[in-house]
Amino acid sequence: MKKVFFMIIASFAMIYSCSKDKEIDNPNKGEITVEADESFKSVAEALVERYTALNPKTKINLVIKKEDLGLLDLLDKKARVVVMSRELSQKEKEAYDQKIDLPWKPAKFAADAVLFVVPKDSPLESISMDEISNELQSDKKRLIFDGTNSSNLNFIAQKFRKNPANLKFSIINGNENVAEQLKNYPDKIGVISYNTISRPYGKEAEKLRNELKVLKVIKDNKAYDISNDNLKNMTYPFTRVLYFLTNEAYYGLGNGFIRFSCQQLGQIVVEKEGLQPYNIFKREVQMR
């Protein structure tokens, strides 16, 4: 009888020990990996820095990876949260349903955009939707993207209902590299994210803004520039909504970070990044 009793006690001790080793994270404590495309690096870094500063017992490893590869890591549970900008295909949604077994609920937090840029001294002032479409089929490969599987290329391809593999373009890895090296290719047009240059007081963003000209986009005989109003109203033709996806089935660190980013403090961070917050909070003033 004593032997059975000691075996039961030992079993409970082992279970308790294992549960401690595999302690589930929560919004205030734990470590996770978040992945984001390089196009959203600035806003993703700012949100992670702010969240971990407010929750010092948390550690969020931000990995910068191409958008398509980040989605694969989420499905394989190598990352807890990913930042996306394009609509998932039906097959991708089905894969999410099968592998993650959660409702597909994108958590929208910011409006960004894809920009067409040239050096400051370029004579170009605008580019039409038809011209962009033609350039994507041209052997001249005048449009420079930051790589295959990137959010910028995926979004433009989806906008024109094309397969990225069928488009023609040049590649320089990295949004900042595209912007910086345009001066060496005066006949080409860079395709970068707005977040690359949107941070109002960022030294690198300010430097790039001084070197670049953002082309107006002509659609239906009307020219649209990039502005917060055009982002807010989604009238700029290449406005895109950034959103989070997670494979976390409980309210842990991943969902805590997402909730923070979509609520007031996180939306203030988004605004400071020069992007348009997706969730706008009314300010109430009490008169005394």
C-alpha positions as CSV (number, residue, x, y, z in Angstrom):
1,M,0.0,0.0,0.0
2,K,2.8,2.4,0.9
3,K,4.5,1.6,-2.4
4,V,1.3,2.6,-4.3
5,F,1.0,5.7,-2.3
6,F,4.6,6.8,-3.0
7,M,4.1,6.1,-6.7
8,I,1.1,8.3,-6.8
9,I,3.0,11.1,-5.1
10,A,5.9,10.7,-7.5
11,S,3.5,10.9,-10.5
12,F,1.9,14.1,-9.2
13,A,5.4,15.6,-8.6
14,M,6.4,14.7,-12.2
15,I,3.2,16.3,-13.7
16,Y,3.8,19.4,-11.6
17,S,7.4,19.7,-12.7
18,C,6.5,19.3,-16.4
19,S,3.7,21.9,-16.1
20,K,6.2,24.4,-14.6
21,D,8.7,23.7,-17.4
22,K,6.0,24.4,-20.0
23,E,4.5,27.4,-18.3
24,I,2.0,29.1,-20.6
25,D,2.8,32.7,-21.4
26,N,0.3,35.5,-20.7
27,P,0.1,39.2,-21.9
28,N,2.4,40.3,-19.1
29,K,5.0,37.5,-19.1
30,G,6.6,35.2,-21.6
31,E,8.5,35.1,-24.9
32,I,7.2,34.8,-28.5
33,T,8.3,35.4,-32.1
34,V,6.6,37.9,-34.3
35,E,7.4,38.1,-38.0
36,A,6.9,41.1,-40.4
37,D,7.9,42.0,-43.9
38,E,10.7,44.5,-44.2
39,S,8.2,46.9,-45.6
40,F,6.6,47.2,-42.2
41,K,9.8,47.0,-40.1
42,S,9.6,50.5,-38.7
43,V,6.0,50.3,-37.3
44,A,6.5,46.7,-36.1
45,E,9.7,47.6,-34.2
46,A,8.0,50.6,-32.7
47,L,5.0,48.5,-31.5
48,V,7.2,45.8,-30.1
49,E,9.5,48.3,-28.3
50,R,6.5,50.1,-26.7
51,Y,4.8,46.9,-25.6
52,T,7.9,45.3,-24.0
53,A,8.7,48.6,-22.3
54,L,5.3,48.6,-20.6
55,N,5.6,44.8,-19.9
56,P,9.2,44.2,-18.8
57,K,8.7,40.5,-18.2
58,T,7.9,39.9,-21.8
59,K,10.3,39.3,-24.7
60,I,9.1,39.6,-28.3
61,N,11.6,38.4,-30.9
62,L,10.8,40.4,-34.1
63,V,12.0,38.6,-37.1
64,I,12.0,40.4,-40.5
65,K,11.1,38.0,-43.2
66,K,9.3,38.1,-46.6
67,E,5.5,38.2,-46.2
68,D,4.8,34.8,-47.9
69,L,7.5,33.1,-45.8
70,G,6.2,34.6,-42.6
71,L,2.8,33.2,-43.3
72,L,4.3,29.7,-43.8
73,D,6.1,30.1,-40.5
74,L,2.8,31.0,-38.8
75,L,1.1,27.9,-40.3
76,D,4.1,25.7,-39.2
77,K,3.9,27.4,-35.7
78,K,7.4,28.7,-35.9
79,A,6.0,32.2,-35.3
80,R,3.2,33.2,-33.0
81,V,2.1,36.3,-34.9
82,V,2.7,37.7,-38.4
83,V,1.9,41.0,-40.0
84,M,0.1,40.8,-43.4
85,S,-1.0,43.3,-45.9
86,R,-2.7,41.4,-48.7
87,E,-5.9,39.3,-48.9
88,L,-5.2,35.6,-48.4
89,S,-6.2,33.3,-51.2
90,Q,-8.9,30.7,-50.7
91,K,-6.3,27.9,-50.5
92,E,-4.3,29.9,-47.9
93,K,-7.4,30.4,-45.8
94,E,-8.2,26.7,-46.0
95,A,-4.6,25.9,-44.9
96,Y,-5.0,28.3,-42.0
97,D,-8.3,26.6,-41.0
98,Q,-6.8,23.1,-41.2
99,K,-3.4,23.8,-39.5
100,I,-4.4,26.4,-37.0
101,D,-8.0,25.4,-36.3
102,L,-9.1,28.9,-35.4
103,P,-11.5,31.3,-37.1
104,W,-9.7,33.5,-39.6
105,K,-10.0,36.9,-38.0
106,P,-7.5,39.5,-39.2
107,A,-6.7,42.2,-36.5
108,K,-6.4,45.4,-38.5
109,F,-4.3,48.1,-37.0
110,A,-2.9,50.5,-39.7
111,A,-3.3,51.9,-43.2
112,D,0.0,51.9,-45.2
113,A,0.5,52.2,-48.9
114,V,2.8,51.2,-51.8
115,L,4.6,54.1,-53.4
116,F,6.2,54.7,-56.8
117,V,9.3,56.8,-56.3
118,V,12.0,58.4,-58.4
119,P,15.1,60.6,-57.6
120,K,14.3,64.2,-56.6
121,D,15.6,65.6,-59.9
122,S,13.6,63.3,-62.1
123,P,11.3,65.0,-64.6
124,L,8.5,62.5,-63.8
125,E,5.7,63.8,-61.6
126,S,3.0,61.1,-61.9
127,I,2.3,57.6,-63.2
128,S,-1.1,56.2,-64.3
129,M,-2.6,52.8,-63.5
130,D,-2.3,51.9,-67.2
131,E,1.3,52.8,-67.2
132,I,2.0,50.7,-64.2
133,S,0.2,47.7,-65.7
134,N,2.2,48.1,-69.0
135,E,5.5,48.4,-67.1
136,L,4.8,45.1,-65.3
137,Q,4.6,43.4,-68.7
138,S,7.6,45.3,-70.3
139,D,11.0,43.7,-70.9
140,K,12.6,47.0,-69.9
141,K,11.8,46.1,-66.3
142,R,11.7,49.7,-65.2
143,L,9.9,49.0,-61.9
144,I,12.3,48.0,-59.0
145,F,10.8,45.9,-56.2
146,D,12.5,44.7,-53.0
147,G,12.4,41.1,-54.0
148,T,10.1,38.1,-54.7
149,N,7.7,37.0,-52.0
150,S,7.7,40.5,-50.7
151,S,4.6,42.4,-49.5
152,N,5.0,45.2,-52.1
153,L,5.1,42.8,-55.1
154,N,2.3,40.6,-53.7
155,F,0.1,43.6,-53.2
156,I,0.7,45.1,-56.6
157,A,0.2,41.8,-58.3
158,Q,-3.1,41.2,-56.4
159,K,-4.2,44.8,-57.3
160,F,-3.9,44.0,-61.0
161,R,-5.1,40.4,-60.6
162,K,-1.8,39.0,-61.8
163,N,0.4,36.1,-60.7
164,P,3.6,37.6,-59.3
165,A,5.6,35.0,-61.2
166,N,4.3,36.4,-64.5
167,L,5.3,39.9,-63.9
168,K,8.5,41.6,-65.2
169,F,10.5,43.8,-62.9
170,S,14.0,44.5,-61.4
171,I,15.1,43.6,-57.9
172,I,17.1,45.4,-55.2
173,N,16.8,43.7,-51.8
174,G,15.3,46.0,-49.2
175,N,13.0,49.0,-49.4
176,E,15.7,51.4,-48.1
177,N,18.2,50.0,-50.6
178,V,15.7,50.5,-53.5
179,A,15.3,54.1,-52.4
180,E,19.0,54.8,-51.9
181,Q,20.2,53.2,-55.2
182,L,17.6,54.8,-57.4
183,K,20.1,57.6,-58.2
184,N,22.2,55.0,-60.0
185,Y,19.3,54.0,-62.2
186,P,17.7,57.3,-63.4
187,D,15.4,55.6,-65.9
188,K,13.8,53.3,-63.4
189,I,11.0,53.7,-60.8
190,G,11.3,52.3,-57.2
191,V,8.3,50.5,-55.6
192,I,8.5,50.9,-51.8
193,S,6.3,50.9,-48.7
194,Y,5.1,54.2,-47.3
195,N,6.3,53.1,-43.8
196,T,9.9,53.2,-45.2
197,I,9.7,57.0,-45.3
198,S,6.7,57.9,-43.1
199,R,8.3,58.2,-39.7
200,P,8.2,62.1,-39.2
201,Y,11.4,62.4,-37.1
202,G,13.4,59.3,-38.1
203,K,16.8,60.4,-39.5
204,E,16.9,57.7,-42.2
205,A,13.3,58.3,-43.2
206,E,13.9,62.1,-43.4
207,K,17.1,61.5,-45.5
208,L,15.1,59.4,-48.0
209,R,12.3,61.9,-48.2
210,N,14.8,64.5,-49.1
211,E,16.3,62.3,-51.9
212,L,13.0,61.0,-53.3
213,K,10.0,62.2,-55.3
214,V,6.8,60.3,-54.7
215,L,4.9,60.0,-58.0
216,K,1.2,60.9,-58.0
217,V,-0.9,58.0,-59.2
218,I,-3.5,58.8,-61.9
219,K,-6.7,56.8,-61.8
220,D,-9.8,57.6,-63.8
221,N,-8.3,60.9,-64.9
222,K,-7.6,62.0,-61.3
223,A,-4.2,62.3,-59.6
224,Y,-3.8,61.1,-56.1
225,D,-0.9,61.8,-53.8
226,I,0.0,60.1,-50.6
227,S,-1.5,61.8,-47.5
228,N,-3.1,60.8,-44.3
229,D,-6.5,61.9,-45.6
230,N,-6.1,59.7,-48.7
231,L,-5.1,56.8,-46.5
232,K,-7.9,57.4,-44.1
233,N,-10.5,57.5,-47.0
234,M,-8.6,54.8,-48.9
235,T,-8.7,57.0,-52.0
236,Y,-5.0,56.7,-52.8
237,P,-5.1,53.7,-55.2
238,F,-2.5,51.6,-53.5
239,T,-3.6,52.0,-49.9
240,R,-3.4,48.8,-48.0
241,V,-4.5,47.7,-44.5
242,L,-2.0,46.1,-42.2
243,Y,-3.3,43.3,-40.0
244,F,-2.1,40.6,-37.6
245,L,-2.7,36.9,-37.8
246,T,-2.0,34.6,-34.9
247,N,-2.0,30.8,-34.2
248,E,-2.5,31.4,-30.5
249,A,-5.7,29.7,-29.2
250,Y,-5.7,31.4,-25.8
251,Y,-5.2,34.9,-24.4
252,G,-1.5,34.8,-24.2
253,L,1.4,37.1,-25.1
254,G,0.5,37.0,-28.8
255,N,-3.1,38.1,-28.3
256,G,-2.0,40.6,-25.7
257,F,0.4,42.3,-28.1
258,I,-2.3,42.3,-30.9
259,R,-4.9,43.8,-28.5
260,F,-2.4,46.5,-27.4
261,S,-1.5,47.4,-31.1
262,C,-5.2,47.7,-32.0
263,Q,-6.2,49.8,-29.0
264,Q,-5.4,53.4,-28.0
265,L,-1.8,53.2,-26.9
266,G,-0.8,51.1,-29.9
267,Q,-2.8,53.3,-32.3
268,I,-0.8,56.3,-30.9
269,V,2.4,54.4,-31.8
270,V,1.0,53.8,-35.3
271,E,0.2,57.5,-35.7
272,K,3.7,58.5,-34.5
273,E,5.0,56.3,-37.3
274,G,3.3,58.6,-39.8
275,L,0.8,55.9,-40.7
276,Q,-3.0,56.1,-40.5
277,P,-4.3,54.3,-37.4
278,Y,-7.1,51.8,-38.3
279,N,-9.0,52.2,-35.1
280,I,-9.6,55.9,-34.3
281,F,-10.5,56.8,-30.7
282,K,-12.6,59.9,-29.9
283,R,-11.1,62.2,-27.4
284,E,-13.5,63.3,-24.7
285,V,-12.9,66.6,-23.0
286,Q,-14.6,67.3,-19.7
287,M,-15.5,70.9,-19.0
288,R,-15.1,72.1,-15.4
